[in-house]
């Protein structure tokens, strides 16, 4: 009951959409993602939501009209695995709030109150068309709980869409080292953790420290219960084919809502992933062979798409989430369809992080996160012209373009 109340309390802090504002974006090439592109379409925004999309939408008399002729109109991009708001400079410890040191089992750790709405990387990412992101904890075996944020707002409560959004678990070589050096021991440890969480769930008042077979605290065990109950998705970092199959086995044994991240060798498990409908989060430029993924290849996304696996694309470089659209473009260059790659940074990404019913496409009733582009978003020469988050136009000014304009002006 306490856990349910806490989750409801967080949900109740989510920022309300803008009320009373009516904006019409008309004449542009509209890419709904959930349907076919409209050569010259109209998108109507009202009260922070998308009210209508189509080639012939009646325009209210009081609407603010925006001419998007010759431009592209799309949903805001969704970055499904970032540290936006949690890390400013990776090498400066004081600016990093995404990990708990010396605690390999940090299931109770939620990054919520570590978010920094004033982070300089947020407007930079917004200037690249990213409007929503999953902010994740890192490190250890179980890193903790992630949150979904919109990239606008003065306070944490203004930004947060969903908290907690997913539990982060690692089944890679680094986690194996923390478990004693063996992947087999890592899997055994995770199974013991799940068993302890179930024991704690059935008799929390009688659960004693001496009954534990791991270093998990009661708070960690409590945090794992929603995962085991299927209420909270678990993102499992796994690259080797054998690690991915371990993740699938674990998910089947415990009926988990699984998303595979990393997935360097996921193409080898594509038929099974497709059968189970398991989404895979990939970095499309990740093709350097390592013992944690010797069969990494650039067409991983294309092979997964062909097999029917839900593919999600991320930009792995922490400060450069703004390059998400170009990460998708590289996936297209290596065999993915344009539509599949763009869906991988919008609707499929939103579905993977649990907000697909409200984000990721231009459909009536969805949150009005909308971007107007000068052209095809995946082309290098295309610029973001206007960004709307929750129906409100949001500045694309950031330290990068401000510096550029400053020095151009001094010539």
C-alpha positions in Angstrom: 0.0 0.0 0.0 2.8 2.4 0.9 4.5 1.7 -2.4 1.3 2.3 -4.3 0.7 5.6 -2.5 4.2 6.8 -3.2 3.8 6.0 -6.9 0.5 7.9 -7.0 2.0 10.8 -5.2 4.7 11.1 -7.9 2.2 10.8 -10.6 0.2 13.6 -9.1 3.1 16.0 -9.4 3.3 15.8 -13.2 3.0 19.2 -14.9 -0.4 20.1 -16.4 -0.6 20.9 -20.1 -0.9 24.5 -21.2 -4.6 25.5 -21.0 -6.3 27.8 -23.5 -3.6 28.0 -26.2 -4.7 27.1 -29.7 -1.9 26.8 -32.3 -2.3 25.7 -36.0 0.7 24.5 -37.9 -0.3 24.3 -41.6 1.1 23.7 -45.0 4.0 21.5 -44.1 4.9 17.9 -44.8 3.4 16.2 -41.8 4.9 13.0 -40.6 2.5 11.5 -38.0 4.6 8.3 -37.6 1.4 6.3 -36.8 0.2 6.8 -40.4 1.4 7.9 -43.8 3.0 11.3 -44.3 0.7 14.1 -45.4 2.2 16.2 -48.2 0.5 19.4 -47.1 -1.1 18.9 -43.7 -2.4 20.7 -40.7 -1.7 20.0 -37.0 -3.9 21.6 -34.5 -2.7 22.0 -30.9 -5.1 22.9 -28.1 -4.6 22.9 -24.3 -1.3 21.1 -24.5 -2.6 18.3 -26.7 -2.9 17.4 -30.3 -6.5 18.1 -31.2 -6.5 17.3 -34.9 -4.1 16.1 -37.8 -5.0 15.9 -41.4 -5.0 17.5 -44.9 -8.2 19.5 -44.2 -8.5 20.6 -40.6 -11.0 23.4 -39.7 -9.0 26.3 -38.2 -10.5 28.1 -35.1 -10.8 31.8 -35.4 -8.7 32.4 -32.3 -5.8 30.1 -33.3 -2.2 31.3 -33.7 -1.4 30.2 -37.3 2.1 29.1 -38.3 2.9 28.7 -41.9 5.1 25.5 -42.3 5.1 25.5 -46.1 8.2 23.8 -47.5 9.0 22.4 -44.0 8.6 19.1 -42.2 6.4 18.7 -39.1 6.9 15.7 -36.8 6.5 14.5 -33.3 9.3 15.5 -30.9 12.1 12.9 -30.8 12.2 10.5 -27.8 15.6 9.5 -26.4 15.0 6.1 -24.8 18.3 5.9 -22.8 20.0 9.1 -21.7 21.5 10.8 -18.7 20.0 14.2 -19.6 19.5 16.2 -16.4 21.8 13.8 -14.5 25.2 14.4 -16.0 26.7 17.6 -17.2 30.4 16.7 -17.7 31.1 13.0 -17.5 34.7 13.5 -16.2 33.6 15.9 -13.5 32.2 13.9 -10.6 30.4 16.8 -9.0 28.2 17.1 -12.1 27.2 13.4 -12.3 24.2 12.2 -10.3 23.3 9.0 -12.2 25.0 6.4 -10.1 25.4 5.1 -6.5 29.1 4.4 -5.7 30.1 1.1 -4.3 26.6 -0.4 -4.4 26.1 -3.0 -7.1 22.5 -3.6 -6.0 20.8 -0.2 -6.0 17.2 -1.2 -6.9 15.8 1.4 -4.5 17.8 4.3 -6.1 15.5 6.6 -8.1 17.2 9.4 -10.1 14.2 11.7 -9.6 15.6 14.2 -7.2 19.0 14.1 -8.9 17.6 15.8 -12.0 18.8 19.3 -12.8 16.2 21.2 -14.9 18.9 23.9 -15.4 21.3 21.5 -17.1 23.0 23.1 -20.2 22.6 19.9 -22.1 18.8 20.1 -22.0 18.4 23.1 -24.4 21.2 21.7 -26.6 19.3 18.5 -27.0 16.0 20.4 -27.5 17.8 22.3 -30.3 18.3 18.9 -31.9 14.5 18.1 -31.8 14.6 15.9 -28.7 11.6 16.7 -26.5 11.3 13.6 -24.3 13.9 11.3 -22.7 14.3 8.4 -20.3 16.9 9.6 -17.7 18.6 6.4 -16.4 20.8 5.4 -13.5 24.1 3.7 -14.4 26.6 1.2 -13.0 26.5 -1.9 -10.8 24.3 -4.9 -11.4 21.0 -3.2 -10.7 21.5 0.5 -11.3 18.1 1.6 -10.0 15.0 3.3 -11.3 14.8 5.6 -14.3 12.3 8.5 -15.0 10.7 9.9 -18.2 11.1 13.6 -18.6 10.0 16.3 -21.1 12.8 18.7 -21.9 11.1 21.8 -20.5 10.3 23.2 -17.1 11.7 25.1 -14.3 11.4 22.4 -11.6 11.7 18.6 -11.5 8.0 18.3 -11.1 7.5 20.4 -14.3 9.7 18.0 -16.3 8.8 14.6 -15.1 6.3 12.5 -17.1 6.7 9.2 -15.3 8.5 8.0 -12.2 9.6 5.3 -11.8 9.6 4.4 -15.5 11.8 1.3 -15.6 14.4 -0.7 -13.5 17.9 -0.9 -15.0 19.6 -4.3 -14.8 22.9 -5.4 -16.3 23.8 -8.9 -17.6 27.1 -7.8 -19.3 30.7 -8.5 -18.7 31.1 -5.6 -16.2 28.2 -6.9 -14.1 29.6 -10.4 -14.2 32.8 -9.0 -12.7 30.8 -7.4 -9.8 29.1 -10.8 -9.2 32.3 -12.7 -8.8 33.6 -12.9 -12.4 31.2 -15.4 -13.9 28.0 -14.8 -15.9 26.6 -18.0 -14.3 27.0 -16.5 -10.8 25.6 -13.2 -12.0 22.4 -15.0 -13.2 22.2 -17.0 -9.9 22.6 -13.8 -7.9 19.7 -12.1 -9.9 17.5 -15.1 -9.3 18.3 -15.0 -5.6 17.4 -11.3 -5.5 14.1 -12.0 -7.1 13.3 -14.9 -4.7 14.2 -12.6 -1.7 11.9 -9.9 -3.1 9.0 -12.3 -3.3 9.7 -13.5 0.3 9.8 -9.9 1.4 6.5 -9.2 -0.4 4.7 -12.0 1.3 5.9 -11.3 4.9 7.6 -7.9 5.1 7.1 -7.5 8.9 8.8 -10.9 9.6 11.6 -10.6 7.1 14.9 -10.7 9.0 18.4 -9.7 7.8 19.7 -13.2 8.4 17.2 -14.6 5.9 18.9 -12.7 3.1 21.3 -14.4 0.7 22.4 -11.2 -1.0 23.4 -7.6 0.0 20.1 -6.2 -1.0 18.4 -4.0 1.6 14.6 -4.2 2.4 14.2 -1.0 0.3 15.9 -2.7 -2.6 13.6 -5.8 -2.3 10.5 -3.6 -2.1 11.6 -1.7 -5.2 11.9 -5.0 -7.1 8.3 -6.1 -6.3 6.7 -3.9 -9.1 9.2 -5.5 -11.5 8.1 -9.0 -10.6 4.4 -8.0 -10.6 4.8 -6.7 -14.2 4.0 -3.1 -13.1 7.4 -1.8 -13.9 9.5 -2.6 -17.1 13.1 -3.9 -16.7 15.7 -2.6 -19.1 18.4 -5.3 -19.3 21.8 -4.4 -20.7 23.0 -7.4 -22.7 25.2 -7.6 -25.7 26.4 -11.2 -26.3 23.9 -13.5 -27.8 24.2 -15.8 -24.8 23.5 -12.8 -22.5 20.5 -11.8 -24.5 19.1 -15.3 -24.3 19.7 -15.3 -20.5 17.7 -12.1 -20.3 14.9 -13.7 -22.3 15.0 -16.8 -20.1 14.8 -14.7 -17.0 11.9 -12.7 -18.4 10.0 -15.8 -19.3 10.6 -17.4 -15.9 9.4 -14.4 -14.0 6.9 -12.9 -16.5 8.9 -9.6 -16.8 8.2 -6.7 -19.0 11.6 -6.9 -20.8 13.5 -4.4 -22.9 17.0 -5.4 -24.1 19.5 -2.6 -24.3 23.0 -2.7 -25.9 22.1 -5.7 -28.0 25.2 -5.8 -30.1 24.5 -9.4 -31.1 20.7 -9.1 -31.0 20.5 -9.8 -34.7 21.4 -13.4 -34.0 18.4 -13.7 -31.6 16.1 -11.8 -33.9 13.5 -14.6 -34.5 13.1 -15.2 -30.7 13.0 -11.4 -29.9 10.3 -10.9 -32.6 8.3 -13.9 -31.4 8.2 -12.4 -27.9 7.7 -8.8 -29.1 10.8 -7.7 -27.1 12.1 -4.3 -28.0 15.9 -3.8 -28.5 17.6 -0.5 -27.8 20.7 -0.1 -30.0 23.4 2.3 -30.9 23.5 2.0 -34.7 27.2 2.9 -34.9 28.2 0.2 -32.4 30.2 -2.2 -34.5 33.6 -2.5 -32.8 34.1 -6.2 -31.8 34.8 -6.8 -28.1 34.5 -10.0 -26.1 31.2 -8.6 -24.9 30.0 -8.6 -28.5 32.3 -10.0 -31.0 29.6 -10.2 -33.7 28.6 -6.5 -33.6 27.7 -5.2 -37.0 26.4 -1.9 -38.5 23.3 -3.5 -40.0 22.1 -4.8 -36.7 19.1 -2.5 -36.8 18.2 -3.5 -40.4 18.3 -7.2 -39.6 16.2 -6.7 -36.5 13.7 -4.6 -38.4 13.4 -7.2 -41.1 12.7 -9.9 -38.5 9.9 -7.8 -37.0 11.7 -6.8 -33.8 10.7 -3.4 -32.3 13.9 -1.4 -32.7 14.7 1.7 -30.6 17.7 3.9 -31.5 19.8 6.0 -29.1 22.7 8.3 -29.3 25.2 6.8 -27.0 27.4 9.8 -26.4 26.1 11.5 -23.3 26.6 15.2 -24.2 25.4 14.7 -27.7 21.8 13.5 -27.3 21.0 16.2 -29.9 22.5 13.9 -32.5 19.8 11.3 -32.1 18.3 12.0 -35.5 21.7 11.4 -37.2 22.1 8.2 -35.3 18.8 7.1 -37.0 20.1 8.4 -40.3 23.2 6.1 -39.9 20.8 3.2 -39.3 19.1 4.1 -42.6 22.5 4.2 -44.3 23.1 0.7 -43.1 19.8 -0.8 -44.3 16.9 0.2 -42.1 13.9 1.8 -43.8 13.5 5.6 -43.2 10.1 5.0 -41.6 11.5 2.3 -39.3 14.4 4.4 -38.2 12.3 7.5 -37.6 9.8 5.3 -35.6 12.8 4.0 -33.6 13.4 7.6 -32.3 9.7 8.5 -31.8 6.8 6.0 -31.3 8.7 2.8 -30.8 11.0 4.6 -28.3 7.9 6.0 -26.5 6.3 2.6 -26.3 9.5 1.0 -24.9 9.7 3.5 -22.1 6.0 3.1 -21.3 4.5 6.4 -22.6 3.4 5.3 -26.1 -0.2 6.0 -25.4 0.6 9.7 -25.0 3.9 10.3 -26.9 5.8 9.5 -30.0 3.3 10.3 -32.8 1.0 13.0 -34.1 -2.5 11.8 -33.1 -5.4 13.5 -31.5 -5.3 13.2 -27.7 -1.5 12.9 -27.5 0.8 15.4 -25.8 1.6 18.2 -28.2 5.4 17.7 -28.4 5.9 18.9 -32.0 9.0 19.9 -34.0 9.1 22.0 -37.2 12.2 21.2 -39.4 13.6 22.9 -42.4 13.6 19.6 -44.2 14.2 15.8 -43.7 15.2 15.5 -40.0 17.9 12.9 -40.8 19.7 15.1 -43.3 22.8 16.8 -42.0 21.8 20.2 -43.4 18.4 20.2 -41.8 17.8 22.6 -38.9 15.2 22.6 -36.1 13.1 25.8 -36.6 10.5 25.6 -33.9 9.8 23.3 -31.0 6.6 22.8 -29.0 6.5 20.9 -25.7 3.1 20.3 -24.2 1.7 22.7 -26.7 3.9 25.6 -25.7 6.6 26.9 -28.0 9.9 26.4 -26.4 13.2 28.2 -27.1 15.8 26.4 -29.1 18.5 28.9 -27.9 21.4 27.1 -26.2 25.1 27.7 -25.4 26.2 26.3 -28.7 24.2 28.4 -31.1 24.6 31.5 -28.8 28.4 31.2 -29.0 28.2 30.6 -32.8 26.0 33.7 -33.2 28.3 35.7 -31.0 31.5 34.9 -32.9 29.8 35.3 -36.3 28.6 38.7 -35.2 32.2 39.7 -34.2 33.6 39.1 -37.7 
